[in-house]
Amino acid sequence: MSVIPEFEFVSAAACRDKKVGNCPQVALNVPGVVALRDSEHPDTVVTMTPDQWVMLTGAIRAGEFDPGV
């Protein structure tokens, strides 16, 4: 049985305002793991490698996941 590491999640500065609802949170404190969660659903955690994180954030910056609204 594997032990789940103690992630230290942080939110972007814009999400720290109490008027903002749910926000994505990221934990980078466990070596070799990037963890993501939604502040409204903190029990659901998605993990990836740092390389996968770089690919994901690059794709987001490039607009690959824009909703096209």
Order of alpha helices (4+ residues) and beta strands (2+ residues): beta-beta-beta-beta-alpha
